[in-house]
Amino acid sequence: MVKVTIDTSYDMPTILSDALAKNTEFSKKFYALTLGRQKEYANYIADAKQELTKLKRIDTITPLVIAGKGLNDRYR
């Protein structure tokens, strides 16, 4: 039997942690998500190269996180 392990560890981007610190509802809902979804959002923010893009992405994900949805759930 093959044992599958899923790596759910991630590096929290500073800009995302700042946004979480400023908005308590966003923070509470973010940490209520599964580790996989948290990692998905953190990587989405970290993949942006410019600071402005990161800020726009945070504005985009905030309502999704508050609704308890994953990044790609809007396509389902």
N, C-alpha and C positions, 0 to 999 in steps of 0.2 A: 504494500500500500504506500502511495506517495502522499506525503504530508505537504500541504500547500500553506505557505505563510504569506500573509499580506502585510507589507510595511506601511503602517499608518503614521509613522513619525514624520514630522515636517518642521521646517524653520518658519517661524512667524515673522513676516515682514514688519519692520518698524512702523511703517505708515498704517498698516492694518491694526497693529496693537494700539496705536494712538487713537485711531477711529473707534476702536472698541472701548477704550478708556473714556472717551467723550460721550458715548451714547450707551447708557446702561441697558436699555431694552435690546439694542443690537448685540451687546456683549452677552447678555443672558441667553438670547436665542442662538447665538453663534456657538456657545459652549454646550448648548443642549443638543446640537447636531452630532451625528456620528463622527468619529475621528476621520473616517474616509472623506466625508463631506467637508469637514474643516480643512483637511489637507488640500482638497480640490480648490476651495476658495483661496487659501493661502498661496498655492502655486499659481493660480490665475492672477493674483495681484503681483506676485514676485516676478512673473514672466514679462511684465511690462517694463520697457526700458526707460521711458521718460516719467518723471514725477507727475506730470499732468495726466498722463494716461492712467497711472495708478489711482489717482484721485477720482477720475471718471469711472473707473472700474469699481471702486468702493461705492460710489453713488449708485451704480447699476446693481450691485449685489445686495445692498442693504435691504430693499423690500423683499428680495428672495429669501434672505436669511430670516427676516422677521416672520415670513410666512412659513418657515420651516422646510423650504424646498432646497434641493441641490442645484448646482450651477446649470446642469443640463436638463433639469426637470421641466423647464419651460418649453422644451421641444417635444415632450411626451404627451 
